[in-house]
Structures are given as C-alpha cells and as structure tokens.
Amino acid sequence: MDLKEVVWHTPDMECEGCVRSIHRALDDIHGVQQVEVDLLQKTVRVVFDSARVGEAQLQQAIEAAGFTPSR
C-alpha cells in the first residue's frame, strides 16, 4: 500500500449538504482510506492508496459532485 494525501480548496462548498455530497462522491472509491471535509476552511483532505486510485480520479469525483476543487 502506497498511502498519499491530497488537500483541495473547494470555495463553492456552502453547507452540510455539500459536505455530505463530497463524502458520498469519495467514500466509495476503491483505494480511498480517509476523507475529511472542512466546511469552515472549505477544504477536502483525502488519504488514498496511490496504487489503486489516482489523484486525478479523486478530483474528477469531486467535480462530478458539482464542486470546483483547486490546489
């Protein structure tokens, strides 16, 4: 297992519903170990196994949930 961590700023996240949407988008991806969404800081932190999933796939999942992540 090759664990890595990435943090995105998600300025368009506005409520607890947004937090749940991001969790749903990421929690079921094979290789994701941990997801932390901070509404006040507007950040998404993901710990993942880079041997199973790539950073681009995670970013695409956040975008598909309707958010604009940036680094």
N, CA, C and O atoms as CSV, one atom per row, in Angstrom:
chain,resi,resn,atom,element,x,y,z
A,1,MET,N,N,0.842,-1.175,0.000
A,1,MET,CA,C,0.000,0.000,0.000
A,1,MET,C,C,0.890,1.243,0.000
A,1,MET,O,O,1.838,1.337,0.780
A,2,ASP,N,N,0.581,2.180,-0.869
A,2,ASP,CA,C,1.348,3.415,-1.000
A,2,ASP,C,C,0.419,4.593,-0.690
A,2,ASP,O,O,-0.173,5.181,-1.596
A,3,LEU,N,N,0.298,4.931,0.595
A,3,LEU,CA,C,-0.637,5.976,1.003
A,3,LEU,C,C,-0.098,7.364,0.691
A,3,LEU,O,O,1.065,7.680,0.943
A,4,LYS,N,N,-0.975,8.167,0.142
A,4,LYS,CA,C,-0.662,9.566,-0.142
A,4,LYS,C,C,-1.812,10.418,0.361
A,4,LYS,O,O,-2.910,9.926,0.621
A,5,GLU,N,N,-1.534,11.703,0.492
A,5,GLU,CA,C,-2.547,12.642,0.958
A,5,GLU,C,C,-2.609,13.825,0.003
A,5,GLU,O,O,-1.584,14.298,-0.488
A,6,VAL,N,N,-3.820,14.292,-0.251
A,6,VAL,CA,C,-4.003,15.479,-1.072
A,6,VAL,C,C,-5.067,16.351,-0.409
A,6,VAL,O,O,-6.019,15.852,0.192
A,7,VAL,N,N,-4.880,17.670,-0.533
A,7,VAL,CA,C,-5.855,18.619,0.006
A,7,VAL,C,C,-6.258,19.573,-1.106
A,7,VAL,O,O,-5.408,20.157,-1.779
A,8,TRP,N,N,-7.573,19.725,-1.292
A,8,TRP,CA,C,-8.109,20.663,-2.264
A,8,TRP,C,C,-8.869,21.761,-1.539
A,8,TRP,O,O,-9.485,21.525,-0.499
A,9,HIS,N,N,-8.819,22.952,-2.095
A,9,HIS,CA,C,-9.662,24.052,-1.651
A,9,HIS,C,C,-10.918,24.000,-2.508
A,9,HIS,O,O,-10.834,23.904,-3.732
A,10,THR,N,N,-12.086,24.065,-1.869
A,10,THR,CA,C,-13.353,23.992,-2.603
A,10,THR,C,C,-14.206,25.209,-2.231
A,10,THR,O,O,-15.080,25.110,-1.370
A,11,PRO,N,N,-13.960,26.349,-2.868
A,11,PRO,CA,C,-14.616,27.589,-2.474
A,11,PRO,C,C,-16.135,27.591,-2.664
A,11,PRO,O,O,-16.827,28.400,-2.047
A,12,ASP,N,N,-16.659,26.708,-3.499
A,12,ASP,CA,C,-18.099,26.687,-3.743
A,12,ASP,C,C,-18.872,25.778,-2.778
A,12,ASP,O,O,-20.069,25.564,-2.966
A,13,MET,N,N,-18.210,25.248,-1.757
A,13,MET,CA,C,-18.854,24.441,-0.737
A,13,MET,C,C,-19.500,25.389,0.279
A,13,MET,O,O,-18.817,26.241,0.848
A,14,GLU,N,N,-20.826,25.246,0.513
A,14,GLU,CA,C,-21.540,26.229,1.318
A,14,GLU,C,C,-22.301,25.682,2.515
A,14,GLU,O,O,-22.652,26.451,3.411
A,15,CYS,N,N,-22.569,24.374,2.563
A,15,CYS,CA,C,-23.436,23.865,3.634
A,15,CYS,C,C,-23.107,22.403,3.955
A,15,CYS,O,O,-22.266,21.779,3.307
A,16,GLU,N,N,-23.791,21.880,4.968
A,16,GLU,CA,C,-23.584,20.477,5.346
A,16,GLU,C,C,-24.011,19.522,4.240
A,16,GLU,O,O,-23.475,18.419,4.134
A,17,GLY,N,N,-24.961,19.931,3.424
A,17,GLY,CA,C,-25.354,19.111,2.276
A,17,GLY,C,C,-24.194,18.961,1.298
A,17,GLY,O,O,-23.996,17.898,0.711
A,18,CYS,N,N,-23.432,20.036,1.132
A,18,CYS,CA,C,-22.242,19.987,0.275
A,18,CYS,C,C,-21.230,18.991,0.844
A,18,CYS,O,O,-20.637,18.198,0.112
A,19,VAL,N,N,-21.047,19.050,2.155
A,19,VAL,CA,C,-20.109,18.142,2.828
A,19,VAL,C,C,-20.521,16.697,2.573
A,19,VAL,O,O,-19.684,15.861,2.232
A,20,ARG,N,N,-21.806,16.400,2.735
A,20,ARG,CA,C,-22.297,15.034,2.508
A,20,ARG,C,C,-22.112,14.610,1.058
A,20,ARG,O,O,-21.749,13.466,0.782
A,21,SER,N,N,-22.361,15.532,0.133
A,21,SER,CA,C,-22.197,15.209,-1.287
A,21,SER,C,C,-20.760,14.829,-1.617
A,21,SER,O,O,-20.516,13.880,-2.362
A,22,ILE,N,N,-19.821,15.568,-1.064
A,22,ILE,CA,C,-18.406,15.274,-1.310
A,22,ILE,C,C,-18.024,13.943,-0.679
A,22,ILE,O,O,-17.309,13.149,-1.290
A,23,HIS,N,N,-18.496,13.694,0.542
A,23,HIS,CA,C,-18.218,12.399,1.177
A,23,HIS,C,C,-18.758,11.256,0.323
A,23,HIS,O,O,-18.060,10.269,0.091
A,24,ARG,N,N,-19.993,11.388,-0.142
A,24,ARG,CA,C,-20.591,10.322,-0.973
A,24,ARG,C,C,-19.780,10.098,-2.243
A,24,ARG,O,O,-19.602,8.960,-2.678
A,25,ALA,N,N,-19.293,11.173,-2.830
A,25,ALA,CA,C,-18.536,11.061,-4.073
A,25,ALA,C,C,-17.218,10.323,-3.879
A,25,ALA,O,O,-16.745,9.642,-4.790
A,26,LEU,N,N,-16.624,10.455,-2.695
A,26,LEU,CA,C,-15.280,9.902,-2.475
A,26,LEU,C,C,-15.252,8.605,-1.666
A,26,LEU,O,O,-14.382,7.761,-1.879
A,27,ASP,N,N,-16.195,8.445,-0.743
A,27,ASP,CA,C,-16.144,7.313,0.193
A,27,ASP,C,C,-16.159,5.944,-0.478
A,27,ASP,O,O,-15.542,5.006,0.027
A,28,ASP,N,N,-16.845,5.817,-1.594
A,28,ASP,CA,C,-16.987,4.505,-2.231
A,28,ASP,C,C,-15.911,4.203,-3.272
A,28,ASP,O,O,-15.945,3.149,-3.906
A,29,ILE,N,N,-14.968,5.107,-3.453
A,29,ILE,CA,C,-13.909,4.866,-4.432
A,29,ILE,C,C,-12.891,3.900,-3.830
A,29,ILE,O,O,-12.361,4.128,-2.743
A,30,HIS,N,N,-12.634,2.826,-4.555
A,30,HIS,CA,C,-11.690,1.809,-4.104
A,30,HIS,C,C,-10.303,2.435,-3.958
A,30,HIS,O,O,-9.771,3.001,-4.913
A,31,GLY,N,N,-9.725,2.333,-2.775
A,31,GLY,CA,C,-8.402,2.890,-2.531
A,31,GLY,C,C,-8.432,4.112,-1.628
A,31,GLY,O,O,-7.400,4.506,-1.084
A,32,VAL,N,N,-9.603,4.716,-1.464
A,32,VAL,CA,C,-9.721,5.861,-0.555
A,32,VAL,C,C,-9.738,5.339,0.876
A,32,VAL,O,O,-10.562,4.497,1.233
A,33,GLN,N,N,-8.821,5.849,1.687
A,33,GLN,CA,C,-8.697,5.410,3.076
A,33,GLN,C,C,-9.404,6.350,4.050
A,33,GLN,O,O,-9.982,5.901,5.040
A,34,GLN,N,N,-9.358,7.657,3.771
A,34,GLN,CA,C,-9.927,8.630,4.695
A,34,GLN,C,C,-10.330,9.893,3.929
A,34,GLN,O,O,-9.628,10.331,3.017
A,35,VAL,N,N,-11.462,10.465,4.311
A,35,VAL,CA,C,-11.931,11.720,3.719
A,35,VAL,C,C,-12.292,12.653,4.865
A,35,VAL,O,O,-13.053,12.282,5.758
A,36,GLU,N,N,-11.744,13.863,4.838
A,36,GLU,CA,C,-12.091,14.896,5.812
A,36,GLU,C,C,-12.521,16.129,5.032
A,36,GLU,O,O,-11.761,16.662,4.224
A,37,VAL,N,N,-13.733,16.571,5.280
A,37,VAL,CA,C,-14.258,17.761,4.618
A,37,VAL,C,C,-14.473,18.820,5.688
A,37,VAL,O,O,-15.205,18.597,6.651
A,38,ASP,N,N,-13.834,19.977,5.520
A,38,ASP,CA,C,-13.919,21.065,6.490
A,38,ASP,C,C,-14.700,22.213,5.850
A,38,ASP,O,O,-14.191,22.912,4.974
A,39,LEU,N,N,-15.931,22.393,6.298
A,39,LEU,CA,C,-16.799,23.417,5.721
A,39,LEU,C,C,-16.276,24.826,6.002
A,39,LEU,O,O,-16.321,25.686,5.123
A,40,LEU,N,N,-15.784,25.067,7.209
A,40,LEU,CA,C,-15.298,26.411,7.559
A,40,LEU,C,C,-14.069,26.803,6.745
A,40,LEU,O,O,-13.967,27.937,6.277
A,41,GLN,N,N,-13.144,25.873,6.578
A,41,GLN,CA,C,-11.935,26.145,5.802
A,41,GLN,C,C,-12.143,25.922,4.308
A,41,GLN,O,O,-11.320,26.318,3.483
A,42,LYS,N,N,-13.271,25.276,3.977
A,42,LYS,CA,C,-13.608,24.941,2.583
A,42,LYS,C,C,-12.519,24.078,1.937
A,42,LYS,O,O,-12.048,24.351,0.833
A,43,THR,N,N,-12.139,23.027,2.672
A,43,THR,CA,C,-11.124,22.109,2.175
A,43,THR,C,C,-11.617,20.664,2.195
A,43,THR,O,O,-12.497,20.286,2.968
A,44,VAL,N,N,-11.015,19.884,1.317
A,44,VAL,CA,C,-11.257,18.443,1.264
A,44,VAL,C,C,-9.894,17.769,1.342
A,44,VAL,O,O,-9.028,18.011,0.502
A,45,ARG,N,N,-9.706,16.928,2.345
A,45,ARG,CA,C,-8.454,16.186,2.535
A,45,ARG,C,C,-8.749,14.707,2.306
A,45,ARG,O,O,-9.679,14.152,2.892
A,46,VAL,N,N,-7.952,14.079,1.453
A,46,VAL,CA,C,-8.158,12.666,1.140
A,46,VAL,C,C,-6.846,11.917,1.322
A,46,VAL,O,O,-5.805,12.327,0.809
A,47,VAL,N,N,-6.911,10.818,2.057
A,47,VAL,CA,C,-5.790,9.889,2.165
A,47,VAL,C,C,-6.176,8.685,1.309
A,47,VAL,O,O,-7.249,8.105,1.472
A,48,PHE,N,N,-5.280,8.326,0.399
A,48,PHE,CA,C,-5.626,7.272,-0.560
A,48,PHE,C,C,-4.413,6.410,-0.888
A,48,PHE,O,O,-3.265,6.815,-0.707
A,49,ASP,N,N,-4.708,5.213,-1.374
A,49,ASP,CA,C,-3.689,4.271,-1.832
A,49,ASP,C,C,-3.433,4.565,-3.307
A,49,ASP,O,O,-4.260,4.250,-4.163
A,50,SER,N,N,-2.285,5.169,-3.594
A,50,SER,CA,C,-1.989,5.583,-4.965
A,50,SER,C,C,-1.757,4.395,-5.903
A,50,SER,O,O,-1.696,4.572,-7.120
A,51,ALA,N,N,-1.629,3.203,-5.354
A,51,ALA,CA,C,-1.520,2.015,-6.198
A,51,ALA,C,C,-2.889,1.602,-6.736
A,51,ALA,O,O,-2.976,0.829,-7.690
A,52,ARG,N,N,-3.963,2.120,-6.123
A,52,ARG,CA,C,-5.322,1.745,-6.522
A,52,ARG,C,C,-6.113,2.862,-7.179
A,52,ARG,O,O,-6.996,2.603,-7.996
A,53,VAL,N,N,-5.801,4.104,-6.828
A,53,VAL,CA,C,-6.562,5.226,-7.364
A,53,VAL,C,C,-5.626,6.416,-7.538
A,53,VAL,O,O,-4.689,6.602,-6.762
A,54,GLY,N,N,-5.888,7.204,-8.548
A,54,GLY,CA,C,-5.050,8.369,-8.804
A,54,GLY,C,C,-5.698,9.658,-8.323
A,54,GLY,O,O,-6.913,9.740,-8.143
A,55,GLU,N,N,-4.865,10.647,-8.125
A,55,GLU,CA,C,-5.335,11.958,-7.691
A,55,GLU,C,C,-6.334,12.556,-8.681
A,55,GLU,O,O,-7.313,13.183,-8.277
A,56,ALA,N,N,-6.087,12.363,-9.966
A,56,ALA,CA,C,-6.991,12.894,-10.989
A,56,ALA,C,C,-8.383,12.281,-10.873
A,56,ALA,O,O,-9.381,12.981,-11.043
A,57,GLN,N,N,-8.460,10.992,-10.587
A,57,GLN,CA,C,-9.766,10.327,-10.438
A,57,GLN,C,C,-10.521,10.897,-9.239
A,57,GLN,O,O,-11.739,11.069,-9.293
A,58,LEU,N,N,-9.802,11.189,-8.162
A,58,LEU,CA,C,-10.433,11.765,-6.980
A,58,LEU,C,C,-10.955,13.175,-7.282
A,58,LEU,O,O,-12.066,13.531,-6.890
A,59,GLN,N,N,-10.151,13.956,-7.972
A,59,GLN,CA,C,-10.565,15.304,-8.331
A,59,GLN,C,C,-11.796,15.259,-9.241
A,59,GLN,O,O,-12.714,16.064,-9.083
A,60,GLN,N,N,-11.814,14.338,-10.172
A,60,GLN,CA,C,-12.961,14.200,-11.075
A,60,GLN,C,C,-14.228,13.836,-10.299
A,60,GLN,O,O,-15.317,14.289,-10.650
A,61,ALA,N,N,-14.095,13.030,-9.260
A,61,ALA,CA,C,-15.258,12.656,-8.445
A,61,ALA,C,C,-15.820,13.876,-7.724
A,61,ALA,O,O,-17.038,14.026,-7.619
A,62,ILE,N,N,-14.945,14.749,-7.226
A,62,ILE,CA,C,-15.401,15.980,-6.563
A,62,ILE,C,C,-16.096,16.878,-7.592
A,62,ILE,O,O,-17.146,17.456,-7.312
A,63,GLU,N,N,-15.509,16.987,-8.765
A,63,GLU,CA,C,-16.110,17.803,-9.830
A,63,GLU,C,C,-17.459,17.240,-10.257
A,63,GLU,O,O,-18.396,18.001,-10.499
A,64,ALA,N,N,-17.571,15.921,-10.351
A,64,ALA,CA,C,-18.827,15.289,-10.738
A,64,ALA,C,C,-19.928,15.526,-9.691
A,64,ALA,O,O,-21.118,15.497,-10.006
A,65,ALA,N,N,-19.505,15.762,-8.440
A,65,ALA,CA,C,-20.474,16.062,-7.380
A,65,ALA,C,C,-20.914,17.526,-7.425
A,65,ALA,O,O,-21.789,17.940,-6.665
A,66,GLY,N,N,-20.295,18.315,-8.331
A,66,GLY,CA,C,-20.727,19.686,-8.531
A,66,GLY,C,C,-19.841,20.754,-7.926
A,66,GLY,O,O,-20.272,21.895,-7.764
A,67,PHE,N,N,-18.594,20.400,-7.587
A,67,PHE,CA,C,-17.696,21.344,-6.926
A,67,PHE,C,C,-16.454,21.583,-7.770
A,67,PHE,O,O,-16.131,20.809,-8.671
A,68,THR,N,N,-15.766,22.679,-7.455
A,68,THR,CA,C,-14.572,23.075,-8.209
A,68,THR,C,C,-13.354,23.025,-7.299
A,68,THR,O,O,-13.005,24.031,-6.683
A,69,PRO,N,N,-12.702,21.869,-7.204
A,69,PRO,CA,C,-11.524,21.769,-6.338
A,69,PRO,C,C,-10.283,22.386,-6.968
A,69,PRO,O,O,-10.074,22.280,-8.177
A,70,SER,N,N,-9.478,23.018,-6.161
A,70,SER,CA,C,-8.201,23.561,-6.647
A,70,SER,C,C,-7.141,23.308,-5.584
A,70,SER,O,O,-7.455,23.111,-4.410
A,71,ARG,N,N,-5.889,23.317,-6.009
A,71,ARG,CA,C,-4.792,23.049,-5.075
A,71,ARG,C,C,-4.101,24.293,-4.640
A,71,ARG,O,O,-3.155,24.231,-3.855
